[in-house]
């Protein structure tokens, strides 16, 4: 599994607590392209944001990153 930058892991951790609204920034698009996040279909028109949820692949990537960061 690919090693993710800390900024991407931070985004995954936030979404792992529950779906969140985000603007389509680079980090969100990248995680979506990897299959770690998916839009839920909900949109807030006032600030043009979409709701995203973590996928099973995203949960696995987050768990793998947590395992790698544990001291031996």
Buried (B, 14 or more C-beta within 10 A) or exposed (E): EEEBEEEBBEBBEEBBEEBBBBEEEEBBEBBBEBEBBBBEEEEEEEEEBBBBBBBEBBBEBBEBBEEEEEEE
